[in-house]
């Protein structure tokens, strides 16, 4: 492969699907050259077609393509890229990869390797949060790959427990352990899944709370030591620790509670000189009105569009601007849009079959358009959805002046969506927005499994 000579900044987009397409669009907006990578299974994906250049980096298996650091770095050098954009998933929270980029003179579009190691490693992040004076969920102060050591720690913390992959998120490498008798099986499952997803088998332990909300705060920092928050999101609607629906603002919080979470999040990011997009996550107990820090995701989140429509900004483009050395250019809070935004993840899954992923080819893709409706997707008629990756094919974002109005609009849009060729999670969302409990916001992180799927109208 001959090195390419370029006359303007070039970004290697080390991802696929919807976020890779967003990155290509952001590059075009900023007059930056985009170089996409793809596996043999993704040869016809839109981000490949729309990038200025595209290079195949391996077969369908992620470990041989999108997780192949040597291949990605080689392509970046040969194609004259100065920046590597990781998106979310894959190598987005891999400190070693960020460090290798820096060693080769490439800019990793995200925080420093040190910030990723401190905040991306869940156990170290807990210690950093405690040093910053934030309350944390009782749990281990270190991560474990050894079963016997983990079992001993579990006995000290008590059950029920939540096992979480130390090096990643998104529900992978996560298991609830109800008692000591199931610890070994759950630990081995979580550790194996963490190794496969993130290349790190370590798992840490924390006390499990059964009826809480999941609230996260979007933060952004630049290299000039400025950190700001962009409000919070309520990510309580989950199934098996996978987020399904996200909203902003989190209407369950009072103004004082909201301000407290914002302040904590900014302070934590400042402590590690955070640069780029990140999310500080909390569980919130509505009965006691207590919030506990659980982790920080050192990357852009899948649900960032609900923040974009509220704030009035392009966060992917802002990531690139910050990586290029520019100061934060995000709108101040007083100029944000007075809307309530809800994101519904549209996955190629069959809700009637236990949400089993169903890859295939899209035969029909019709989504209503109009004010307060946004669909972020790589799918269209003829798009082949491969079986090798995450099943998400799109994100439907609905926004209106208030939550009730946004839900009504969402109901109308979801009823009109027509997708054929693959089953999707759309029927689940249709039932969700019709549920009285969801409309009245009487939900918690296990509500979907423990109540909604058993009685959808309740």
C-alpha positions in Angstrom: 0.0 0.0 0.0 1.5 3.3 -1.1 1.2 6.3 1.3 -1.3 8.9 0.3 -0.3 12.6 0.1 -3.1 14.9 1.3 -3.5 18.6 1.5 -6.2 18.9 4.3 -6.7 17.1 7.6 -7.8 13.5 7.3 -9.7 11.3 9.7 -9.7 7.6 9.8 -13.1 6.5 11.0 -12.5 3.3 13.0 -16.1 2.2 13.3 -19.1 1.1 11.3 -22.8 1.6 10.8 -24.7 4.7 12.0 -21.9 6.3 14.0 -19.5 5.9 11.2 -21.9 7.6 8.8 -22.4 10.5 11.3 -18.6 10.9 11.4 -18.4 11.0 7.6 -21.1 13.7 7.6 -19.3 15.7 10.3 -16.0 15.5 8.3 -17.8 16.9 5.3 -19.3 19.7 7.4 -15.8 20.7 8.6 -14.1 20.2 5.3 -12.0 17.3 6.6 -11.1 14.3 4.5 -12.7 11.1 5.7 -11.2 7.6 5.3 -13.6 4.8 6.2 -12.6 1.3 7.1 -14.8 -1.8 6.6 -14.9 -5.5 7.0 -15.8 -7.7 4.1 -19.3 -8.0 5.5 -19.7 -4.2 5.4 -18.4 -3.5 1.9 -21.7 -1.9 0.7 -22.4 0.1 3.9 -23.3 3.8 3.4 -20.3 5.1 5.4 -18.1 3.2 2.9 -19.8 4.7 -0.1 -19.9 8.2 1.2 -16.4 8.6 2.7 -13.7 10.2 0.6 -11.8 6.9 0.7 -12.5 3.5 2.1 -10.2 0.6 2.9 -11.0 -3.0 3.8 -9.3 -4.1 7.0 -10.3 -7.7 7.3 -13.0 -10.4 7.5 -16.3 -10.0 9.3 -15.0 -11.0 12.8 -14.5 -7.8 14.8 -11.2 -9.1 16.2 -9.8 -9.4 12.7 -11.2 -6.0 11.4 -12.6 -3.3 13.6 -10.6 -4.4 16.6 -7.4 -5.0 14.7 -5.2 -2.2 16.0 -2.3 -3.0 13.7 -4.4 -2.9 10.6 -6.2 0.3 11.6 -2.9 2.1 12.5 -1.3 0.9 9.3 -4.2 2.2 7.1 -4.1 5.6 9.0 -0.4 6.1 8.3 -0.6 4.9 4.7 -3.6 7.0 3.9 -2.2 10.2 5.4 -4.6 10.5 8.3 -3.7 12.7 11.3 -6.8 11.7 13.4 -8.5 8.5 14.3 -12.2 8.7 15.2 -13.4 5.7 17.3 -17.1 6.5 17.8 -18.6 4.1 20.4 -18.0 0.5 21.0 -15.0 -1.4 19.5 -11.8 0.6 20.5 -13.5 3.7 21.7 -12.5 3.1 25.4 -9.3 1.3 24.7 -6.5 3.2 26.5 -3.7 1.1 24.9 -5.0 2.0 21.4 -5.2 5.7 22.3 -1.6 5.5 23.6 -0.5 3.7 20.4 -2.1 6.5 18.4 -0.2 9.1 20.3 3.1 7.2 20.0 2.7 7.2 16.2 1.9 10.9 16.0 -1.9 10.3 15.4 -4.6 12.2 17.3 -7.1 9.9 19.0 -10.4 11.7 18.9 -11.2 11.4 22.5 -9.7 11.8 26.0 -6.1 11.0 26.8 -5.0 7.4 27.4 -4.5 8.3 31.1 -8.1 9.7 31.4 -9.4 6.5 29.7 -7.4 4.3 32.1 -8.6 6.2 35.2 -12.2 6.8 34.2 -12.7 3.9 31.7 -11.5 1.4 34.2 -14.6 1.1 36.4 -12.8 0.2 39.6 -10.3 3.1 39.3 -13.1 5.5 38.4 -14.9 4.6 41.6 -11.8 5.6 43.6 -11.4 8.8 41.6 -15.1 9.6 42.3 -14.7 9.0 46.0 -11.6 11.2 46.1 -13.8 13.9 44.5 -16.3 13.6 47.3 -19.0 11.8 45.2 -21.1 9.0 46.7 -20.6 5.7 45.1 -22.4 2.4 45.1 -20.8 0.0 47.7 -18.5 -2.4 45.8 -15.0 -3.6 45.1 -12.1 -1.2 44.9 -10.5 -3.4 42.2 -11.4 -5.6 39.3 -11.0 -9.4 39.2 -10.3 -12.0 36.6 -9.7 -14.7 39.2 -12.8 -16.5 40.5 -11.7 -17.2 44.0 -10.6 -13.7 44.7 -13.8 -12.3 43.3 -15.8 -14.8 45.5 -14.1 -13.6 48.6 -14.8 -10.0 47.8 -18.4 -10.8 47.0 -18.8 -12.3 50.5 -17.6 -9.0 52.0 -20.0 -6.8 49.9 -23.1 -9.0 50.2 -25.8 -10.0 47.8 -27.5 -9.2 45.5 -24.5 -8.1 43.4 -23.9 -6.6 40.0 -20.9 -7.8 38.0 -19.7 -5.3 35.4 -16.9 -5.5 32.8 -14.1 -3.2 34.0 -13.1 -2.1 30.5 -16.4 -1.4 28.8 -20.1 -0.8 28.9 -23.3 -1.2 26.9 -24.5 -4.1 29.0 -21.8 -6.5 27.9 -20.0 -8.4 30.6 -22.8 -7.6 33.1 -24.7 -10.0 35.3 -26.9 -9.8 38.4 -26.0 -12.3 41.0 -28.9 -13.0 43.5 -26.9 -15.3 45.8 -23.6 -17.1 46.5 -24.8 -20.3 44.8 -25.0 -18.6 41.4 -21.8 -16.5 41.7 -19.4 -18.8 39.9 -21.6 -19.3 36.8 -22.4 -15.6 36.5 -18.8 -14.5 37.1 -17.5 -16.8 34.4 -20.2 -15.7 32.0 -19.5 -12.0 32.6 -15.7 -12.4 32.4 -15.9 -14.4 29.2 -18.2 -11.9 27.6 -16.0 -9.0 28.8 -13.0 -10.6 27.2 -14.8 -11.1 23.9 -16.2 -7.6 23.8 -13.3 -5.5 25.1 -10.3 -7.7 25.2 -10.2 -7.5 29.0 -11.7 -10.2 31.2 -11.6 -8.2 34.4 -14.9 -7.7 36.2 -15.7 -5.6 39.2 -18.4 -6.0 41.8 -21.0 -3.6 43.2 -24.0 -3.9 45.4 -27.2 -4.2 43.3 -30.2 -2.0 43.8 -33.4 -3.3 42.3 -35.6 -0.2 41.9 -33.6 2.8 40.8 -33.3 5.1 37.8 -30.3 5.4 35.6 -29.3 9.0 35.0 -26.3 10.2 33.0 -24.8 13.6 32.5 -23.2 14.6 29.2 -19.9 16.5 29.6 -17.4 17.9 27.2 -13.9 19.2 27.7 -11.2 20.8 25.6 -7.4 21.0 26.0 -7.7 24.5 27.5 -9.0 23.0 30.8 -12.6 24.0 30.2 -15.3 21.4 31.0 -19.0 22.0 30.6 -22.1 19.9 31.0 -24.8 19.5 28.4 -27.6 18.4 30.7 -28.7 15.0 31.7 -30.5 12.0 30.2 -32.8 9.5 31.8 -31.8 6.0 30.6 -34.0 4.0 32.9 -35.8 2.0 30.2 -33.5 -1.1 29.8 -33.7 -4.8 29.2 -30.9 -6.9 30.5 -28.8 -3.8 31.2 -29.1 -2.7 27.6 -30.6 0.8 27.1 -33.7 0.8 24.9 -35.1 4.4 25.4 -33.4 7.6 26.5 -34.9 10.9 27.4 -33.7 14.4 28.2 -34.3 16.2 30.5 -34.7 13.7 33.4 -38.1 14.9 34.7 -37.8 12.7 37.8 -35.2 15.1 39.2 -35.8 18.3 41.1 -33.9 21.4 39.9 -31.5 21.1 42.9 -30.9 17.4 42.3 -30.2 18.1 38.6 -27.7 20.9 39.5 -25.9 18.6 41.9 -25.4 15.9 39.3 -24.2 18.5 36.8 -21.7 19.9 39.3 -20.3 16.5 40.4 -19.9 15.5 36.7 -18.0 18.6 35.7 -15.7 18.4 38.8 -14.9 14.8 38.1 -14.0 15.5 34.5 -11.9 18.5 35.5 -9.9 16.3 38.0 -8.6 14.1 35.1 -8.2 17.0 32.6 -10.8 15.5 30.4 -10.8 16.3 26.7 -13.7 15.4 24.4 -17.1 13.9 24.9 -17.9 11.8 28.0 -20.7 10.7 30.2 -20.9 10.5 34.0 -23.5 7.9 35.1 -25.5 7.6 38.2 -28.2 5.5 39.8 -30.9 7.5 41.5 -33.2 6.2 44.2 -36.5 8.1 44.0 -37.6 7.0 47.5 -34.5 8.2 49.3 -33.7 10.9 46.7 -30.1 9.6 46.8 -27.8 9.5 43.7 -24.7 7.3 43.5 -21.9 7.5 40.9 -21.5 4.2 39.0 -19.2 4.8 36.1 -17.9 7.2 33.4 -18.1 6.3 29.7 -15.1 8.0 28.0 -16.7 8.3 24.6 -19.7 9.6 22.8 -22.9 7.7 23.7 -25.4 6.0 21.4 -28.1 8.3 23.0 -26.2 11.6 22.3 -28.8 12.8 19.8 -31.4 13.6 22.5 -28.8 16.0 23.9 -28.1 17.4 20.5 -31.7 18.4 19.8 -32.0 20.0 23.2 -28.6 21.9 23.1 -28.7 22.7 19.4 -25.3 21.3 18.6 -23.5 18.6 16.5 -21.6 16.6 19.1 -19.7 14.5 16.6 -18.5 17.6 14.8 -17.5 19.1 18.2 -15.5 16.0 19.0 -13.5 16.6 15.8 -13.1 20.4 16.5 -11.8 19.7 20.0 -9.4 17.1 18.7 -8.0 19.6 16.2 -7.2 21.9 19.1 -10.1 24.3 19.0 -11.8 25.6 22.1 -15.3 24.4 23.0 -17.9 26.1 20.8 -21.1 24.6 22.4 -24.1 26.7 23.2 -24.5 28.0 26.8 -27.4 26.6 28.8 -29.5 29.8 28.6 -29.8 29.3 24.8 -30.8 25.6 24.8 -34.1 24.7 23.2 -37.0 24.2 25.6 -37.9 20.7 24.4 -38.3 17.2 25.7 -36.5 14.6 23.6 -36.9 10.9 23.5 -34.7 8.4 21.6 -36.0 4.9 20.6 -33.3 2.4 19.6 -34.5 0.5 16.5 -32.9 -2.9 16.5 -33.0 -5.8 14.0 -34.6 -8.0 16.7 -37.8 -9.9 17.1 -39.5 -8.8 20.4 -41.9 -11.7 20.1 -39.0 -14.2 20.1 -37.2 -12.9 23.2 -35.6 -10.0 21.2 -33.6 -12.5 19.2 -31.4 -10.6 16.6 -32.7 -11.2 13.1 -30.2 -10.2 10.4 -31.4 -9.9 6.8 -32.0 -7.5 4.0 -34.3 -4.4 4.3 -37.1 -4.7 1.8 -39.0 -1.5 2.9 -37.9 1.5 5.0 -40.4 4.3 5.4 -40.2 6.6 8.4 -42.4 9.8 8.7 -40.7 13.1 8.5 -41.5 16.5 9.9 -40.9 18.9 12.8 -39.6 17.1 15.9 -38.8 13.9 14.1 -35.3 12.7 13.4 -34.0 9.2 12.3 -30.3 8.5 12.5 -29.6 5.3 10.5 -27.5 3.6 7.9 -30.4 1.5 6.7 -32.5 1.9 3.5 -34.2 -0.4 1.0 -31.6 -3.1 0.0 -29.4 -2.7 3.0 -28.0 -6.0 4.2 -27.9 -6.3 8.0 -25.1 -8.7 8.8 -25.2 -11.1 11.8 -21.7 -10.2 13.1 -22.3 -7.0 14.9 -24.7 -5.1 17.2 -28.3 -5.3 16.0 -29.0 -1.6 16.1 -30.1 -0.3 12.7 -31.4 3.2 13.7 -32.3 5.7 16.3 -35.6 7.5 16.2 -35.5 10.8 18.0 -38.8 12.6 18.8 -39.0 16.0 20.5 -41.6 18.5 21.4 -42.3 21.2 24.0 -43.1 18.7 26.9 -42.8 15.1 27.7 -46.5 14.3 27.2 -46.5 15.9 23.8 -43.3 14.1 22.8 -44.9 10.8 23.8 -48.0 11.5 21.7 -45.9 12.4 18.7 -43.8 9.3 19.2 -47.0 7.2 19.2 -48.1 8.6 15.9 -44.7 8.2 14.3 -44.2 4.7 15.5 -47.6 3.7 14.3 -46.7 4.9 10.8 -43.2 3.4 10.5 -43.0 0.7 7.9 -40.0 -1.6 7.9 -40.0 -4.9 6.1 -37.5 -7.6 5.4 -36.3 -7.7 8.9 -38.2 -7.7 12.2 -37.4 -4.7 14.4 -38.0 -3.5 17.9 -40.7 -1.0 16.7 -43.6 -3.1 18.0 -42.0 -3.0 21.5 -41.7 0.8 21.3 -45.3 1.1 20.1 -46.5 -0.8 23.2 -44.1 1.1 25.4 -45.4 4.5 24.6 -49.0 3.3 25.1 -48.2 2.0 28.6 -49.7 3.9 31.4 -46.7 3.4 33.6 -44.3 4.8 31.0 -46.6 7.8 30.4 -46.8 8.5 34.1 -43.0 7.9 34.4 -43.4 5.1 37.0 -40.4 3.2 35.9 -37.1 1.7 37.1 -34.2 -0.1 35.5 -35.8 -3.5 35.7 -39.3 -2.4 35.0 -39.3 -3.7 31.5 -38.5 -7.3 32.6 -40.4 -7.4 35.8 -43.5 -5.5 34.9 -43.9 -4.2 31.3 -43.3 -7.4 29.4 -45.7 -9.2 31.7 -48.4 -6.6 31.5 -47.7 -4.1 28.7 -50.7 -1.8 29.4 -49.9 -1.5 33.1 
